[in-house]
């Protein structure tokens, strides 16, 4: 793999390869974290590129996004059990491999085989323990393969305290290194949707665990109680849910009040945020809750499910509302009480959320990752170029 056309300044820096199952232009938590992490490392003087290893990549290709090369690596088979033939050749050019693999399956297996001798770091991104799907396969993975695979990593970076507790049962190398958030990007959004609580927006991946169908259902319930709410849904259809979402919209009778923006660019997403007044998500699981913090940075009140780690960001009646999304009258009453708040309450929440989101900025979060990189490179004796 010829990297000779890399800028000279980067050629002398430690080389990090971020290996991920999804990347821009896809929209979602892992994509955003990897992109921001790569950009932060480059700003700090490191060379940091990205390998997207995915079954939808039919040919090996390279492009440049921001200041990093992005390699699209084909994965043959399934995203959980597959072979990435070009990964070994690519990995040989880097000093450290940072893998983003919540399932610790095909991606890790290919890295462990193809990256022999390289220092390895894993980010958990919520892991795979949050749903009841494939219980036998998960149990088998935990008892047979998970611990040996984790043992090959020099460090396992837990994205949340929940991840830290969970993965600590399988490895002693787990440490808490939370994701950062591109606070500055979302601070730039100046909501012009008004100071009511009726212009809802969701952004992120259209995946089953996000339960966008329940957001649609709650839109119908709110409108049935006399609150003329509208919903904007932005993202990419990762799990091919669009037909079922359209059916849910039609069945709920809210076709005139729901709008989709598919795979928005960064600028387009910010424009849509500026039309909105509330961020809403019914996600059943979050490894970190990236979009919630992004929404807070944009000054939006947040409606979310009452789960960890979101309960660490959103306090009902303080800066948003946590709900069960079970559809029971008590839950709907609580939603309607939230929607009935005044414009002054909206302004107070907006100011609170912008201020409290600052502590998650990548400008400070990147330091924790770079400290891990330096420590591992020093410990493994990997030659470090000037950084």
Secondary structure as UniProt FT lines:
FT   TURN            4..5
FT   HELIX           8..11
FT   STRAND          15..20
FT   TURN            24..25
FT   HELIX           29..43
FT   TURN            44..45
FT   STRAND          47..54
FT   TURN            55..56
FT   STRAND          61..65
FT   TURN            66..67
FT   STRAND          68..74
FT   STRAND          76..77
FT   STRAND          82..83
FT   TURN            85..86
FT   HELIX           87..91
FT   TURN            92..93
FT   STRAND          96..100
FT   TURN            102..103
FT   HELIX           106..114
FT   TURN            115..117
FT   STRAND          119..123
FT   TURN            125..128
FT   TURN            133..134
FT   HELIX           135..140
FT   HELIX           141..146
FT   HELIX           147..151
FT   STRAND          155..158
FT   HELIX           161..167
FT   TURN            168..170
FT   STRAND          174..176
FT   HELIX           183..187
FT   STRAND          199..203
FT   HELIX           208..210
FT   HELIX           212..224
FT   TURN            225..226
FT   STRAND          230..235
FT   TURN            238..239
FT   HELIX           242..252
FT   HELIX           255..257
FT   STRAND          258..262
FT   HELIX           266..274
FT   STRAND          278..280
FT   HELIX           290..297
FT   TURN            298..299
FT   STRAND          301..305
FT   TURN            308..309
FT   HELIX           310..312
FT   TURN            317..319
FT   STRAND          320..323
FT   HELIX           329..339
FT   HELIX           343..357
FT   HELIX           358..360
FT   HELIX           362..380
//
